[in-house]
Amino acid sequence: MKISLLSVGRPRGAIAEVIELYEKRIPHYFSWETVEVREAAGRGLTAAQVMQDEGARLLARLSGAGKVIALDRLGTMWSSERLANWLDESAVRGVPGATFIIGGAFGLSPAVLERVDEKISFSPMTFPHEVARLLLVEQLYRAGTILRGEPYHKGKGS
């Protein structure tokens, strides 16, 4: 199963190195692709205009195949095990792929949120998109280790 990350902006600074570490590990478990779209120039634009601009770029890069999952603070919280099971069940059902979408500083536009199949949340708190990306790629790596029974994941429960 192919997993894609569709994200606004590129990680910068020290967090970029950690994100890269996990993004290099994911292909050991899943076919992996990262697609980044440019952040909107925020000067003189309202938050709604920024979200609309970035949302249009995200939708233009979204392929028609597979499931689309938005990271959204109002989404459903999943455990690591639930993510792993969802990926496994999707692959068994023949779902060709999954695309996870991370918005920019103001989040995802209503048009993007209407297009998704699932909305998941790491917390009701708001995180910078670089932090959300780090959490996502670590959880995808963790899901791969759970599915293979590797010792990385120490958590219990679902």
N, C-alpha and C positions, 0 to 999 in steps of 0.2 A: 504494500500500500504506500502511495506517495503522500507525504505530508509537506505542506507548504506553509510558510510564514509570509504574510503580506502585511507590511508595516509602514507607517509614516515615519520618515526620518531614519537617520543612521545613528547608531550608538556612538557616543564620544567619550573620551577620557578613560579612566581606569576600568569602568564597568564594561567597556567594549571588549577588553581582553578576556574577561570572564565569560561574556556572552559567546565570544568566538570559541572558547574552550568547549563549551557545551554543544555549540553548533557543529563542531568538528567530531563530536562523539555520536551525535544522533544518527549519522549514516551507517553506523554499525548495526542499527536496528530497523531503520526505515529508510526508504528513498526520501531524500530531503532537498528542499529548494527554499531559498530566501529571496523575496522580492521586496525592495524598498522603493517607496515613492517619495518624491520631494515634499518637504513641509511647505505649507502656504506661507507667503510673505505676509506677516501679520500686521505690518504698519498700515494704519488706516482702514483695516478690516475689522468687522465685528466677529465675535466668536462664531456666530452662525455662518458668516461668510467663509471663515477659515474652515469650518467643518464641511461646508458644502464643497469648497474647492478641493480639499483633501479627499473627501468622499468620492467625488467624481474620478479622481486619479486612481483611488483604490478599486472602484467598480470597473474601470477600464482595464485593469490588470487582472481581474478575477476571471479564472477559467470557468467554463460551464460544468465541468465534471466534479463529482464528489460533493462532500458535505462542507458547509461553510460555518465556521464557529467564530463568533466575536468575543473578544475579551471586553467585558463591560461590568462595571461595579454593581449594576443592578441585576446581573445574570445569576444563574444557579451556581451555588458553590459545589464543586466536585472534589472528592478525595483523589489522592494519587492512584489508588486502586481503581476507582471508578473511571478515571481517564484511561488507564491501561486496559480495563475491560471494554470500554467503549471503542477504543482503537482496534482491539482484537475482534470484537463482534462485528465491527464495520468491515474488517478485512474478510472475515468468514462469509459475510453477506455479499461480498463482491463489490463493495463500495470502492471506486477507483482511487479515491484520495480524500484528504481532508485539508482544508485551508483555514488557518487560524489568522484572524485579522486583529491588529493592534492599531488604534487610532493615534492621533497626535495629541498635543497639549490640551485641546478642548474635547477630546473624545471622538466618537464616531458619529457621522451624520445620520439623521433619520433614514435617509435613502439606503445607507449601508445596513443599518439595523433591520430594515424591512426585508432585505435580501438574504439574511443569514438563516441557517437552520437551527442553530443553538446559540445561546448567550451564556457564557460561563464567567464566573467571578472568582478571584483569589481572595477577595475581602470586600466588605462594604466601603472600605477606605479607598481613596483615590491615590494612585501611584503615578510617578513619571513614566512615560512610555518606555524608557530604557529599563526601568525596574520591572515593569510588566513583561518585557521581552526576556529579561534574565529569568524571571520566575517561570515563564512558559517553556523556554528551552531546557531549563533544568528539569521540569516536570515531564517533558517529552523524553528526555534521556532516562529519567527514572522509570517511566512507563515501559520503555524498552527493557530495562533490567528486570522489572517485575515480571514481564511476559516471558523472559528467558530464565527466570528463577535465579538470577545472579544476586550476590550478597549486598549490593549497594543500598537497597531499600531496607530500612530497619523498622519502618512503621507497621502498625497493625490496624485492622479495621477497614471499613469500606465507606 
